[in-house]
């Protein structure tokens, strides 16, 4: 009797261990190993095309078309992988192309990604690129997934070979693959800036857009400093890349008392934020100051200019967005208005 009980216990332990092993190896629960940086093979996962789940097995899915006897929709892993940390969790993800053929003349190309999460890797939504295009390189650059391919002009027939170079840019926002807007929003620019300019313990300030140069500028609080310089993270809408620039004129005349004087003037202008207003002096001469203004951590700030008149500082401009070149009428030095917009 005791031998039977012992034997049964051993069998249950073995079966239980096998069950745990099967659970851990299941693709839907494949946990990211501690310290793992490389994404697994994306050929065995479920992706969402036009909102419909498509499960790849060994890089292919075949689904019969409703009402048909032979026709099938065939989805295949095309390749052109690009690896990077798309969702900012410190673990590599992988983007790639899919093709889908439903038996007609078209072969539709999509971009998709295998993303890391707390429970393991999972397939993203897929976004349409084009019909019978010629894919080139896919890369991860400046916080964006960049898909390069050849397409046709709008008036060219599909029988012509693709010859027009195209690039589309994609971001992962809330674990959803999204195409970056041609006119970049501050939220999109901040994501790129955060991935390219910011490391642990650093932060970005309010953003302002320059319409002339098609760039977003974010004041940055970096661990690295340069005497007399203030760092900014500049994001290009054209390249979808970001880099750190240093404003290094140095503020020798304006001091902390001047900074407090300007802060009090802003407090009178914006009494609602009197306790949370912060001012940064970026460029200065004896008679002019350029700086950045933050009303509150939850409220985007902007740029300001001040002029000394009759021995007293007065604010001549503050706001978000493009800096008017017309501010030169106050005699503001040209190097303070180098990024102004007509």
Buried (B, 14 or more C-beta within 10 A) or exposed (E): EEEEEEEEEEEEEEEEEEEEEEEEEEBEEBEBEEEEEEBBEBBBBEBBBEEEEBEBEEBEBEEEEEEEEEEBBBBBBBBBBBBBBBBEBEBBBBBBBBBBBBEEEEBBBBBBBBBBBEEBBBBBBBBBBBBBBBBBEBBBBBBBBBBBBBBBEEEEEEEEEBEEEBBBBBBBBEBBBBBBEEEBEBEBBBBBBBBBBBEEEBEBBBBBBBEEBBBBBBBBBBEEEEEEBBBBBBBBBEBBBBBBBBBEBBBEBBEEEBBEBBBEBBBEEBEEBBEBBBBBBBBBBEBBBBBBBBBBEEEEBBBBBBBBEEEEBEBBBBBBEBBBBEBEEBEBBEEBBEBBBE
